[in-house]
């Protein structure tokens, strides 16, 4: 019996690692495709053309986010939480119908407000009204594509979802570049429309295989969508408050410090986020719907969050340590020597990234349960109020270094808060084994940070940091091998 349980546990760990590898690779392809596309855009369009492209994209993004009403994220929980396959299909149909109506509303808004958006974005001297009106098509198909990708994620069609992401990234290079090469700046809008259309068509082709089409009365559609939209709007408002908090911090730094410090802070954040996004997106893509499916069973929930936590900690610890060690190289390669000042900030933010890995699996519990009030209180109010106080206070007291101290304090407080609140509200806690994995990796990564920040002798600093990073990496590989029973991520029967 114990041997069978052990085999099931190893199989579960293999599935988590497999999903992470699939979407980690997908995120890497997307990132590289973005870099290639950006390089060609710079060559073909020049600074002015890239500026126009960025302004158009940044102008339509809020419109798309507002009219989506957080539905894609909320729908993952709703569909995965269905009691049977029939109910899953009903909820997927409701999502598709609701998204169609919201996408039409977003497109109509863009057409109606095209002239105003042109004036606000580019000023009164240049008229891009027709361009904004045409972008209604891009927003329409982008929203439909997001809907189909949500359905794939909810049904845990991981390979299909990964393929859709890869095709979208590749299309950004293979379709956009020829159009822009032939049409120049006039091809910006057509390339955005074609890319959105291709993304939707490929995702739709995969969801057709699920055969989820079912007859449904509009009253049923509205009833099912209403619950998803309520949770989605809660998430959207929380995200909006987060954006406002970041804006407030940047404004405070600019007023009480310098514009250069704003640039340094944002650059350090971007470098850290580029690494964290790849890891967390890969993990959350499968974890969220899986957690929603088992959330009613406390034993399965505890098993899943502990497995997920151990995997995320073992994967992020080497990444955080490597980022600390290679921060000087990354900054110098991507930027100029003027930005060398942000190296300590990147190293401190990397440790905060590890703290996020600790509470990351816990934060999804309230979403999986559909606990809207608790989610808004924690993610919307507590998280943003705390962030404002820490980052503004940290910068006021210690300048640029204070932002790094604030990032670490923010991560530690979130870790404590998540642990206490999840245990109090849901009776869920990490096992002693998970806490041991967390403690060992946190202490080792903290040692790397301490060495890179405070050891003055150059040779001792980098030899010690390198040895510690090697120890962390080898330990993670051994622990993953121990849990999966294999070095391969393939499924073993």
C-alpha positions, 0 to 999 in steps of 0.5 A: 500500500505504501509503495502505491502511495509513494508511486502516486506521489512521484507521479503527481510531482512529475506532472507538476514538473512536466507542466512547469517545463512545458510553460517555462519553455513557452514563456522563454519562446515568447520572450525571445520572439518579443526580443527578435520582433523588437529588434526588427521593429527598430530596424524597419520602423525606427524610433518614431514608428516604434513610438507610434506602435507602443502608444497604440498598444498602450492605448487599447490595452486598458480598453481591452482589460476594462471590457473583459471585466476580469472574466478570463481569470474568474472563468478558470475557477468557475469552469474547473469547479463544475461538478461534472462534464456537462456543467463544465460545458455549460459554463464554457458556453456561457463564457464564450457568449458573454465574451462575445458580447463584451468584445462587441461592446469594446469594439463599439467603444473604440469606434465611437471614441476613436477621435478622442483617443487619437487626440488624447494619445497623439495630440490634436496635430496628428489624426489617427482616428481611422487607425483607432477605429480599425483597432476595434477588430484587433481588440475584438479578436484578442478578447475572443482569443483570451476566451478560448485560451481560458477554456483550454486552461480550464479543461487542463489542455496544457499542450494545446494551450502551450502550442497556442502561446507559441504560435502567437509568439511566432506569428508576431515575428513571421507575420508582423515583420513582412507586413511592416517591411512592405507597408512601413508604419502604415502596416502597424494596425494591419499587423496587430489585427492579423496577429489577433485573428491568427491567435483566435483562429488557432485557439478556436481550432483547438477548443473545437476538439473539446466539443463543448458546444451546447444549447443554452438559453440566454437566461442561463448564460446570464445566470452563469456569467453573473457569478464569473463577472462578479469575481472577475470585477473584484479581481479587476478592481484589485489589479487597478488598485495595484496599478494605482499603488505603483503609480503613487510610489513612482510619483513620490520617488519623482517628487521627493527624489529624481526622475532617474531614480524612477527609471532605476527602480522600474528597470530593476523591477523589469529585470526581476519580473522578466525572470519571475513571470516565466516561473510563476506563469508556468506554474499557475497555468495548471495549478489554478484549475487543478486546485479548483477541482480538488478544493472541496476535498481538504486532504487532496487540497493539502497534498496539492499545495504542499507538492506545489510549494515544494516544486516552486521553492526548488525551482525558484531558489536557483533562479533567485541565486543565479540572478543575484550572482549575474545581476552585474552582467545582466545590467551591463549587457542590457543597459549602460554603466549608468545603471550599475547602481541598480545591481544591489536593488536587483539582488534584494528584489531577487530575495523578495521573489523567493518569498513570493514563491513561498506564499504563491500556492497559498494565494490561490486558495481564496480564488479557487474557493471563490471567496471574493470578499476575502480576496479583495480585502487581502489583495486589494486593500492590505497588499496595496496599503502595505506596499505604499507604506513600505516603499514610500517609507523605505525610499524616504529613509534610505533612498534607492537602497530603501526600495530594496529593503522595502521589497524584502520586508514586503515579501516577508510580511506577505509570507507571514500574512498568507500563512496566518490568514489561510490557516485561520480562514481555511484550516490549510497549512504547509507540512513540516517537510515543506517548511523544511524545504522552504527554510533550507532554500531561504537560508541559502539564498539569503546567504548568497544575497548577504555575500553579494551585498556586503563582502567587499573583497571581489574574489571572495565575494564571487567565489563564495556566491558562486559556490553557494549558488552551485550548492543550491542548484545541485540540492534542488536537482537532487530533491526534484529527482528524489520526488519524481523518481526520474531525471525525465519529465516524461510520463511513466506508467 
